[in-house]
Amino acid sequence: MNVGNYITGLDLGTTKVVAVIAEVISESNVRILGFGVAKSEGLHKGLVSNIQKTADAIKEAIAIASNQCNLKVTEVNVGVAGEHISSMRHRNFVTITNEEHEITPDDLQRLEDDVRRIRIPMDMQILHVIPEEFVVDSLGSVKDPLGMSAIKLEAANHVVLASVPAILNIKKSVERAGFIVEDYVLQPLASAASILADNEKEVGVLMIDIGGGTTDIAVINRHAIIHSKVLGIAGNQVTNDIREALGTMTDEAENLKKKYGYATEKAIIRDEEIVIKGIGAWGSQSIPVSLLTQIIHARMREIFNLVDNEIRSAGLKNKIRGGVIITGGGSLLRGCAELASEIFGLPARIGVPLESNTGSLSALEKPEYSTVIGLLRGAPGKKITSKVSTDIKFEKGKSKKVSKKSANMENSSHISAKVKQVYINFKEFWEKF
């Protein structure tokens, strides 16, 4: 991120769309200038189901954020989620052919280009290629191979795949709202970037982001993401369970969940009676908090069990010595961390965006804003043809963009410098991540 630039994150959630505009004040800090929230009615389980409704929500959220800071947004970093997301581990290598056998940014780019040529289903595209580790000849794992002399450079990569139609529908929604997508970023990657401490990323953690429509999973070990998954079961299913079990309206079920909900009966402080509004000829009824908790507990236990099964199937349970970090709106249920600790057999905590990521704006230091704050970092790594900076440059009241012509001239005359900056940007991202 370039200091002095402005950047916009856009979180397309099933229940709400959130936009945040921030100024980059240092390589590790941003200052939030404005944020807006709009009700989401055009997405289902992380996928765009109605382009016009999604576009309207995007326009509303960004308008609110823009009005707070008098800046005009043109480009956004948008989050990607949904059950269409899949990931794989792929190893590859390149031979170092220059006279001094020195590893250069061009060699790192060749590694990525080679990964992007692997065969994948026609309806899928590669969203991210994230190196987990580099191996230089017989030296073993190396964190930063740039400048070293070697014959062969090998990499283990975490490759994230996304559905082509799903990405296109996001693109259409953003463009119909009048904006341009600068970066597509996997949502669990963004959430993890905003809430995890350095020591947690080093020893290994499991991050679970429970939203309205999806539950996002990421396993981070030695500052690298080694596994990611998106499950199509989350907070909305909890609300639906309450509605069906108690025979009430969706809005009332959501209110009961937020006001009186617990993830486990062990966390209940006072088992008071609560009143549920009647529908039609059915009058109001009273139930104890413990009954509501039993309904919620069943679904939350199912979500955590699905995550635990996923981690065990991937053989990664021994990689999360730092415990479990839960974030997203679904983590606001009281007793959520206690239930997670019980099921995973590991310490657990609720994750909120770190102060350095929110610019001390306390309104955004909440679990439900973890993703949008992380989106301010953009995608990890860039293609050669991309602009060096992922950030948006603004002046008060009007947008300021580099023309395509000047950008092309710059690319043609400074290709190697561009590639080097790509690597530097990538390295800085993951050092902070």
C-alpha positions as CSV (number, residue, x, y, z in Angstrom):
1,M,0.0,0.0,0.0
2,N,1.3,3.4,-0.9
3,V,1.3,6.0,1.9
4,G,-1.0,8.9,1.2
5,N,-3.3,6.9,-1.1
6,Y,-7.0,6.1,-0.5
7,I,-8.6,2.8,-0.9
8,T,-12.1,1.3,-0.7
9,G,-13.2,-2.1,0.6
10,L,-16.6,-3.5,-0.3
11,D,-18.0,-6.5,1.6
12,L,-21.0,-8.1,-0.2
13,G,-22.8,-10.0,2.6
14,T,-26.0,-12.0,2.5
15,T,-27.6,-9.7,5.2
16,K,-25.7,-6.4,4.6
17,V,-23.3,-4.6,2.2
18,V,-20.6,-2.6,3.9
19,A,-18.2,-0.1,2.3
20,V,-15.2,1.5,3.9
21,I,-13.0,4.3,2.6
22,A,-9.6,4.6,4.2
23,E,-6.4,6.6,3.8
24,V,-3.1,4.7,4.0
25,I,-1.0,6.5,6.6
26,S,1.8,3.9,6.9
27,E,2.7,0.5,5.6
28,S,0.9,-1.0,8.6
29,N,-1.8,1.5,9.4
30,V,-4.9,3.0,7.7
31,R,-7.2,5.8,8.8
32,I,-10.8,5.2,8.2
33,L,-12.5,8.2,6.6
34,G,-16.0,6.9,6.1
35,F,-18.1,3.8,6.1
36,G,-21.6,2.9,5.0
37,V,-23.9,0.0,5.6
38,A,-26.9,-1.0,3.4
39,K,-29.4,-3.8,3.7
40,S,-28.6,-6.7,1.3
41,E,-31.4,-8.3,-0.6
42,G,-29.7,-9.5,-3.7
43,L,-27.3,-12.1,-2.3
44,H,-27.9,-15.7,-1.1
45,K,-25.2,-17.7,0.7
46,G,-22.5,-15.4,-0.6
47,L,-23.7,-15.5,-4.3
48,V,-25.3,-12.7,-6.2
49,S,-28.9,-13.8,-6.8
50,N,-30.3,-10.4,-8.1
51,I,-27.8,-8.1,-9.8
52,Q,-30.0,-4.9,-9.6
53,K,-30.8,-5.3,-5.9
54,T,-27.1,-5.9,-5.2
55,A,-26.1,-2.9,-7.3
56,D,-28.6,-0.7,-5.4
57,A,-27.2,-1.8,-2.1
58,I,-23.6,-1.2,-3.3
59,K,-24.5,2.3,-4.5
60,E,-26.2,3.1,-1.2
61,A,-23.4,1.8,1.1
62,I,-20.7,3.6,-0.9
63,A,-22.7,6.8,-1.1
64,I,-23.0,6.9,2.7
65,A,-19.3,6.3,3.1
66,S,-18.4,8.9,0.4
67,N,-20.6,11.6,2.0
68,Q,-18.8,11.2,5.3
69,C,-15.5,12.1,3.8
70,N,-16.4,14.1,0.6
71,L,-14.5,11.7,-1.6
72,K,-15.6,10.2,-4.9
73,V,-15.0,6.4,-5.2
74,T,-14.2,4.9,-8.6
75,E,-12.7,1.5,-7.8
76,V,-13.2,-1.0,-5.0
77,N,-11.6,-4.2,-3.5
78,V,-14.5,-6.6,-3.3
79,G,-14.8,-9.8,-1.2
80,V,-15.6,-13.2,-2.7
81,A,-17.3,-16.0,-0.8
82,G,-19.7,-18.9,-1.5
83,E,-19.6,-22.6,-1.7
84,H,-18.2,-22.4,-5.2
85,I,-14.8,-21.5,-3.6
86,S,-12.3,-24.4,-3.5
87,S,-8.6,-24.6,-2.9
88,M,-5.7,-26.9,-3.7
89,R,-2.0,-27.3,-2.9
90,H,0.3,-27.2,-5.9
91,R,4.1,-27.6,-6.0
92,N,6.1,-26.3,-8.9
93,F,9.7,-25.1,-9.7
94,V,11.7,-23.1,-12.2
95,T,15.3,-23.3,-13.2
96,I,17.4,-20.2,-12.6
97,T,19.1,-19.5,-16.0
98,N,20.9,-16.1,-15.6
99,E,24.7,-16.0,-15.6
100,E,25.0,-15.5,-11.8
101,H,22.1,-17.9,-11.1
102,E,20.6,-15.2,-8.9
103,I,16.9,-15.4,-8.0
104,T,15.1,-12.4,-9.3
105,P,11.5,-11.1,-9.2
106,D,11.1,-12.4,-12.8
107,D,11.7,-15.9,-11.5
108,L,9.0,-15.5,-8.9
109,Q,6.7,-14.3,-11.6
110,R,7.5,-17.4,-13.7
111,L,6.6,-19.6,-10.8
112,E,3.1,-17.9,-10.5
113,D,2.6,-17.9,-14.3
114,D,3.4,-21.7,-14.3
115,V,0.7,-22.3,-11.7
116,R,-1.8,-20.3,-13.6
117,R,-1.4,-22.7,-16.5
118,I,-2.5,-25.8,-14.6
119,R,-5.7,-27.5,-15.9
120,I,-8.8,-26.6,-14.0
121,P,-12.5,-27.0,-14.8
122,M,-13.8,-24.7,-17.5
123,D,-16.3,-23.0,-15.2
124,M,-13.6,-22.1,-12.6
125,Q,-10.8,-19.5,-12.5
126,I,-7.8,-19.0,-10.3
127,L,-8.5,-16.3,-7.8
128,H,-5.3,-16.4,-5.8
129,V,-1.9,-18.1,-6.1
130,I,-0.3,-17.8,-2.6
131,P,3.1,-19.3,-2.0
132,E,3.3,-21.2,1.3
133,E,7.0,-21.7,1.2
134,F,10.0,-21.6,-1.1
135,V,12.7,-24.2,-1.5
136,V,16.1,-23.2,-2.8
137,D,18.1,-26.2,-4.1
138,S,18.8,-28.4,-1.1
139,L,18.6,-25.7,1.5
140,G,15.1,-26.5,2.5
141,S,12.4,-24.0,3.3
142,V,13.3,-20.3,2.7
143,K,11.1,-17.4,3.6
144,D,12.7,-14.8,1.2
145,P,14.6,-16.3,-1.8
146,L,15.1,-13.0,-3.6
147,G,18.8,-12.4,-4.4
148,M,20.0,-15.9,-3.4
149,S,22.0,-17.9,-5.9
150,A,20.5,-21.2,-6.9
151,I,20.0,-23.7,-9.8
152,K,16.3,-24.5,-8.9
153,L,13.6,-22.5,-7.1
154,E,10.7,-24.6,-5.9
155,A,7.4,-23.3,-4.3
156,A,4.5,-24.9,-2.5
157,N,1.4,-22.8,-3.4
158,H,-2.1,-22.4,-2.0
159,V,-4.3,-22.0,-5.0
160,V,-7.8,-20.6,-4.6
161,L,-10.4,-21.3,-7.3
162,A,-13.7,-19.5,-7.8
163,S,-16.6,-20.0,-10.1
164,V,-16.4,-17.9,-13.3
165,P,-20.2,-17.0,-13.3
166,A,-20.0,-16.1,-9.6
167,I,-17.2,-13.6,-10.3
168,L,-18.9,-12.2,-13.4
169,N,-22.1,-11.6,-11.4
170,I,-20.1,-9.7,-8.8
171,K,-18.4,-7.7,-11.6
172,K,-21.8,-6.9,-13.2
173,S,-23.3,-5.7,-9.9
174,V,-20.4,-3.4,-9.1
175,E,-20.3,-2.0,-12.6
176,R,-24.1,-1.4,-12.7
177,A,-23.7,0.5,-9.4
178,G,-21.2,2.7,-11.3
179,F,-17.8,1.4,-10.0
180,I,-14.9,-0.7,-11.1
181,V,-13.5,-3.8,-9.4
182,E,-9.8,-3.3,-8.6
183,D,-9.3,-6.6,-6.7
184,Y,-11.3,-9.7,-5.9
185,V,-10.2,-11.0,-2.5
186,L,-11.2,-14.2,-0.8
187,Q,-13.2,-13.2,2.2
188,P,-11.6,-15.5,4.8
189,L,-8.2,-14.2,3.7
190,A,-9.4,-10.6,4.3
191,S,-10.9,-11.4,7.7
192,A,-7.8,-13.1,8.9
193,A,-5.6,-10.2,7.7
194,S,-7.6,-7.8,9.9
195,I,-7.9,-9.7,13.2
196,L,-4.9,-12.0,13.7
197,A,-1.9,-11.1,15.8
198,D,1.6,-11.9,14.5
199,N,2.3,-14.6,17.1
200,E,-1.0,-16.4,16.2
201,K,-0.1,-16.4,12.5
202,E,3.3,-17.8,13.4
203,V,2.3,-20.8,15.6
204,G,-0.8,-21.6,13.6
205,V,-4.5,-20.7,14.0
206,L,-7.9,-21.6,12.7
207,M,-10.0,-18.6,11.8
208,I,-13.8,-19.1,11.5
209,D,-15.9,-16.2,10.1
210,I,-19.6,-16.8,10.6
211,G,-21.6,-14.5,8.5
212,G,-25.3,-14.5,7.5
213,G,-25.1,-16.8,4.5
214,T,-21.7,-18.5,4.7
215,T,-19.1,-19.6,7.2
216,D,-15.5,-18.9,6.0
217,I,-12.6,-21.0,7.2
218,A,-8.9,-20.3,7.0
219,V,-5.9,-22.1,8.5
220,I,-2.8,-20.0,8.9
221,N,0.6,-21.4,9.9
222,R,4.0,-19.7,9.8
223,H,2.4,-16.6,8.4
224,A,1.0,-18.4,5.4
225,I,-2.5,-19.6,4.6
226,I,-2.4,-23.3,4.1
227,H,-6.1,-24.1,3.9
228,S,-9.4,-22.3,3.1
229,K,-13.0,-23.3,2.7
230,V,-16.4,-21.7,2.5
231,L,-19.5,-23.5,4.0
232,G,-23.0,-22.6,3.0
233,I,-24.4,-22.7,6.5
234,A,-24.2,-19.8,8.9
235,G,-26.2,-17.2,11.0
236,N,-29.3,-17.2,8.8
237,Q,-29.8,-20.9,9.4
238,V,-29.9,-20.2,13.1
239,T,-32.5,-17.5,12.6
240,N,-34.6,-19.9,10.4
241,D,-34.4,-22.6,13.1
242,I,-35.8,-20.1,15.7
243,R,-38.6,-19.0,13.3
244,E,-39.6,-22.6,12.6
245,A,-39.4,-23.9,16.1
246,L,-41.2,-21.0,17.8
247,G,-43.6,-20.1,14.9
248,T,-42.7,-16.5,14.6
249,M,-41.7,-14.0,11.9
250,T,-38.1,-13.9,10.6
251,D,-37.5,-10.3,12.0
252,E,-38.7,-11.4,15.4
253,A,-36.5,-14.5,15.3
254,E,-33.5,-12.4,14.4
255,N,-34.3,-10.0,17.2
256,L,-34.6,-12.9,19.7
257,K,-31.3,-14.3,18.6
258,K,-29.4,-11.0,19.0
259,K,-31.1,-9.9,22.2
260,Y,-31.3,-13.2,24.2
261,G,-29.3,-15.7,22.2
262,Y,-26.6,-18.0,23.7
263,A,-24.5,-20.6,21.8
264,T,-24.5,-22.8,24.8
265,E,-26.5,-23.2,28.0
266,K,-23.3,-23.1,30.1
267,A,-23.0,-19.4,29.3
268,I,-26.5,-18.4,30.5
269,I,-26.3,-16.0,33.4
270,R,-30.0,-15.8,34.2
271,D,-32.6,-18.1,32.7
272,E,-35.3,-15.5,32.5
273,E,-38.7,-15.7,30.7
274,I,-38.9,-13.9,27.3
275,V,-42.0,-13.0,25.4
276,I,-42.5,-14.0,21.8
277,K,-44.9,-12.0,19.7
278,G,-47.9,-13.9,18.4
279,I,-48.9,-14.1,14.7
280,G,-52.5,-13.7,13.6
281,A,-54.9,-15.6,16.0
282,W,-52.0,-17.0,17.9
283,G,-51.3,-14.9,21.0
284,S,-48.0,-14.1,22.5
285,Q,-46.2,-16.8,24.5
286,S,-43.4,-16.9,27.0
287,I,-40.4,-19.3,27.0
288,P,-37.3,-19.5,29.1
289,V,-34.0,-18.3,27.6
290,S,-32.7,-21.9,28.0
291,L,-35.2,-23.2,25.4
292,L,-34.1,-20.5,22.9
293,T,-30.5,-21.5,23.6
294,Q,-31.2,-25.2,22.9
295,I,-32.5,-24.2,19.4
296,I,-29.5,-22.0,18.7
297,H,-27.0,-24.5,20.3
298,A,-28.0,-27.3,17.9
299,R,-27.2,-25.3,14.8
300,M,-24.0,-23.7,16.2
301,R,-22.7,-27.1,17.2
302,E,-23.4,-28.4,13.7
303,I,-21.5,-25.5,12.2
304,F,-18.4,-26.1,14.4
305,N,-18.6,-29.9,13.9
306,L,-18.6,-29.3,10.1
307,V,-15.5,-27.1,10.5
308,D,-13.8,-29.6,12.7
309,N,-14.5,-32.4,10.2
310,E,-13.0,-30.2,7.4
311,I,-9.8,-29.5,9.3
312,R,-9.4,-33.2,10.4
313,S,-10.0,-34.4,6.8
314,A,-7.3,-32.0,5.6
315,G,-5.0,-33.3,8.2
316,L,-4.4,-29.9,9.7
317,K,-5.5,-30.2,13.3
318,N,-1.9,-30.3,14.5
319,K,-1.2,-27.1,12.7
320,I,-3.5,-24.9,14.8
321,R,-1.5,-24.7,18.1
322,G,-2.5,-21.1,18.5
323,G,-6.2,-22.0,18.9
324,V,-9.4,-20.9,17.2
325,I,-10.4,-17.3,16.4
326,I,-14.1,-16.7,15.6
327,T,-15.3,-13.6,13.9
328,G,-18.2,-12.3,11.8
329,G,-21.7,-11.4,13.0
330,G,-22.4,-15.0,14.0
331,S,-19.7,-14.8,16.6
332,L,-21.7,-12.2,18.6
333,L,-23.8,-15.0,20.2
334,R,-22.8,-15.1,23.9
335,G,-20.9,-18.3,24.7
336,C,-19.7,-18.8,21.1
337,A,-16.1,-19.0,22.1
338,E,-16.8,-21.4,24.9
339,L,-18.7,-23.7,22.6
340,A,-15.9,-23.6,20.0
341,S,-13.3,-24.4,22.7
342,E,-15.4,-27.4,23.8
343,I,-15.8,-28.8,20.3
344,F,-12.3,-28.2,19.0
345,G,-10.5,-29.0,22.2
346,L,-8.5,-25.7,21.8
347,P,-8.5,-22.3,23.3
348,A,-10.9,-19.9,21.4
349,R,-11.5,-16.2,21.3
350,I,-13.7,-13.7,19.4
351,G,-11.7,-11.8,16.8
352,V,-12.3,-8.1,16.1
353,P,-10.3,-5.8,13.7
354,L,-7.0,-4.7,15.2
355,E,-6.7,-1.0,16.1
356,S,-4.0,-0.5,13.5
357,N,-6.5,-1.6,10.8
358,T,-9.3,0.6,11.9
359,G,-7.4,3.8,12.6
360,S,-8.9,3.8,16.2
361,L,-12.4,4.1,14.9
362,S,-14.2,2.1,17.6
363,A,-17.4,1.8,15.5
364,L,-15.7,-0.7,13.2
365,E,-13.9,-2.7,15.9
366,K,-16.6,-5.3,15.8
367,P,-16.6,-8.9,14.5
368,E,-19.1,-8.1,11.7
369,Y,-16.6,-5.7,10.1
370,S,-13.6,-8.0,10.0
371,T,-13.9,-8.7,6.3
372,V,-14.4,-5.2,5.0
373,I,-11.4,-3.9,7.1
374,G,-9.2,-6.7,5.7
375,L,-10.3,-5.9,2.1
376,L,-8.4,-2.6,2.5
377,R,-5.2,-4.5,2.0
378,G,-6.3,-5.7,-1.5
379,A,-5.2,-9.0,-3.0
380,P,-1.8,-10.6,-2.1
381,G,0.4,-10.2,-5.1
382,K,-0.2,-8.7,-8.5
383,K,0.2,-9.7,-12.1
384,I,2.9,-7.9,-14.2
385,T,0.2,-6.1,-16.2
386,S,-1.4,-4.7,-13.1
387,K,-0.7,-1.2,-11.7
388,V,1.9,-1.2,-9.0
389,S,-0.5,0.3,-6.4
390,T,-3.8,-1.3,-5.6
391,D,-5.0,1.8,-4.0
392,I,-7.3,4.5,-5.3
393,K,-6.1,8.1,-5.5
394,F,-8.6,10.8,-4.7
395,E,-8.9,14.5,-4.4
396,K,-11.6,16.1,-2.3
397,G,-14.8,15.9,-4.4
398,K,-13.4,14.2,-7.5
399,S,-11.6,11.1,-8.4
400,K,-8.1,11.0,-9.8
401,K,-6.9,8.0,-12.0
402,V,-3.9,7.2,-14.1
403,S,-4.8,7.0,-17.7
404,K,-4.4,3.6,-19.5
405,K,-2.1,5.2,-22.0
406,S,0.4,6.5,-19.4
407,A,0.1,3.2,-17.5
408,N,1.0,1.3,-20.6
409,M,4.0,3.5,-21.4
410,E,5.2,3.0,-17.8
411,N,4.8,-0.7,-18.1
412,S,6.7,-0.9,-21.3
413,S,9.7,1.1,-20.0
414,H,9.9,-0.4,-16.4
415,I,8.8,-4.0,-16.6
416,S,11.5,-5.4,-14.3
417,A,10.9,-2.6,-11.8
418,K,7.2,-3.5,-11.9
419,V,7.9,-7.1,-11.2
420,K,10.2,-6.3,-8.3
421,Q,7.5,-4.0,-6.8
422,V,5.0,-6.8,-7.2
423,Y,7.2,-9.1,-5.1
424,I,7.8,-6.4,-2.5
425,N,4.1,-5.7,-2.2
426,F,3.4,-9.4,-1.8
427,K,6.2,-9.8,0.7
428,E,5.0,-6.8,2.8
429,F,1.4,-8.1,2.7
430,W,2.3,-11.5,4.1
431,E,4.7,-10.2,6.7
432,K,1.9,-8.1,8.1
433,F,-0.6,-10.9,7.5
